[in-house]
Amino acid sequence: MVPRRRRPRPWYRTRAYRLVRTALLAAVLVTVGVRCGGPDGPAQAGGRSGGDGRQGESGDQAPPPRPLATRSRPTDFRIPSLGIDAPVMGLRLDRDRQLSTPPLDRPKEVGWYQGGPTPGQTGTAVAVGHRDTLTGAAVFAALAQVEPGKPIEVRRADGRTAVYSVDRVKVYDKAGFPDEEVYGPAKRPELRVLTCGGLYSRRTGYTSNVVVFAHLTATG
């Protein structure tokens, strides 16, 4: 339960998000020297088992879908297995060139980074949302419970829908957040969905970030 007397430290003011501007805006990878896991154990080192430097995302049985070529902003974000059906708002980098999040008075909305790919386009798209606020659970309260193979559906303003399949879910300690693995460029349409996670402390806020890795499996 979130303490009532003090607002949790914003999860997006973590070391990971201080570095995200480099990973998302430059055509290079951000490399950090130390990798350590969160409550789910150590992170897998290296991240080089897949052809594009990702783990566990290259075992597709069917031919990959054709990426959507045109840009179109996302309007609706759904994870049916978790009962999530939320509107989407665009996010930019703030004055300090850090990734912003939806306002705290809009806890049921998902934020989509406008500087990256739109739904279904080639590259690494990023969506973020709150886990909770002082008033209760937010849109991604159950995000850590999504299972590999479950779909994530993102509807676009042009009426098309990009369907991603969850590859894995990781919980990373803030001190060892693997920027390269999470934010690095991809050769196919991929999606990262983030929220806060781990344990909560009044002094330091949440200890970790939940990251869902997914790749495009269908378009409609």
N, C-alpha and C positions, 0 to 999 in steps of 0.2 A: 504494500500500500504506500502511496506517495505521501510523505509528511505534509501536514497542512500549514505549518508555520513558515516553511521556507521553500521557495521554488527550486526544483531540481536544477542543477547546473546544466545548461543547454548541451545536449550531446553533440551538436554540430560544432562546438568550440573545442573539439578535441584535436590532438596532433594530426589525426587523419585528415581532418578538414582544413587544417592550416596548410597541408600539402596538396590538397585536391586541385587547387587552381593550376598547379604545374602539370599534374597528370592529365587534366582535361583540356587544357588550352594549348599545350605544347605537343609537338609530334615526337616526343621522346617519352621514355618510361621513367618514373620516379623510383629510385632504388634506395631502400633503407637497409642498414647494416644488421639489424637484429629482428628476428621473427620469433614471436612467442604466441602461444594459444591462449584462449579464454577458458571458461569453465568446461568446454567440451574437449580439452586436451590440447597438445601441441599442434600448431599448424604444420601442414605438410611442407617441408622445405623445398625450395627450388621452383616449383610450379612449371615443370618443363615436360610433363608426360604427353601433353597434347601437341598437335602440330602447330598451334598458335600460342604455345606457352601456357595453356590452361590444363588443369587436371580434371579427369573424369567427364569431359565434355565432347569427346570425339567418338563415342560408340554408337552413333546414330545408325538405325537399321534402314530407314527409308531415305531416299535422296533428299537433300536439304531443300527447303522451299526457296523460291526466287526472292531476294530482298526487294522491298518496296523502294522504288527509285526516287520518288518525289517526297518532299517534306510536307508534313501535315501535323499540326499540333495534336497531342493527346487530349481527349475529353473525358474518358471514363476508364477506371482501373479496376479490374476484377480478379480476385482469387477465389473461385467458387468453393474450393474445399475448405476455406476458412470463413466463408460467408462475407467476404469483403467485396463491396460494390461501392466505389467512391468516385467523386468528381476529381478532376486533375487541374492543378494550377501550375503555370510556368514559373520556374525559378531561375534566377541569375546569380552572379557573384556580387557580394555586397561591396561596400566602400573599401573594406580591407581585403578585397579579392578572395573572400571565403564564400563557400557555397551556403546560400541562405536556406531556410526551411519555411513551410507554411506557418503563418502567424498562429500563436497559441490560442487565439479565439476561433480558429478554424481547424480543430484537431481531427476532424473526420475527413480531411482532404489530403490527397497525395500530391507531392511536389515533383515535377519533372524538370531536369536540368536542360534549359533551352539552348545552351551552347553545344550540346552533344547531338547525337542522332535522334530523330523523331521515331515513333514506333515502327518497327519493321525495317528500318534502314541499317545498312552495314555499319558496324562499329559498336562501341560500348556505351549504351544508354544508362542513365542513372536516375532512379526514382527514390525519394526519401519521404518519411512520414514520422509522426510522433508515436511513441509507445503509450504515453499517458501524459496527463496534465494534472493540475491541482483539482480539477473537477471530475477526474475519473479516467477510464480507459480511452485511448485514442485509436486511430485507424489501424495501426500496426501492433496492437497489443498482443496478438497471437502470431505474429510473423514467424517467430522461431519454430513454430510447430508445423509449418508447411513441409510436406514430404517430397522427396525427389520424384520426378515424373509428373507431378501435378501441374496443371496449366495456369498461366497468368495471361489474362486477356486485356489488351489495351485498345480501346476504340479511338479512332482518329476523327478529326473534324471533317475529313472528306468522306466519311462513311465506311472506310476500310477498317479492319480489325487485325491487329498483330497478335498472334498467339505464341507465347513463349513456354517452354517446358523447364521446370526446375531441375537443375543439375545437382546442386548441393546447397546446404545451409551451414554457415560457419559463424562462430562467435569469437571475435578477436579482441584481445586486451588492447586498450588504447596505447599502451607503451610499445606494443609490437605490431601495430597495424600494418599489413603488407600492401602498401600503396600500389606497387607494380602489379600485383596479382589482381587487385580489385579494380583499379582504374585504368590499367594499361590498355592500349588499342587492341582491337580484335579484327580479324579478317572476315568475320561473318556477323550477322546481327545478334548481339548479346545484350543482356539486361542485368543490372545490379540493383537490388532493392535493399535499402538500409534503414535501420532504426537503432535506438539505443538498446542495451542489453546488459546482462551480467548483474552484479550486485549494486545496491544503491547505498550511498553514504551521504549524510547531510553536508559533509565538508567538501567532498570531491565529486559528488554526483554519481552517475553510472560508471561502472568500471570498464565496460566493453561496448562493442557495436555488433549487432546482428547483420550479417550480409547474406542475401540470397543470390546465388548465381543461376542464371537461366539463359537459354538460347532459343532463337526463333524456330518454330516447328510448323507453323501454318500461317496463312494469311487469308482473309476473307473480304 
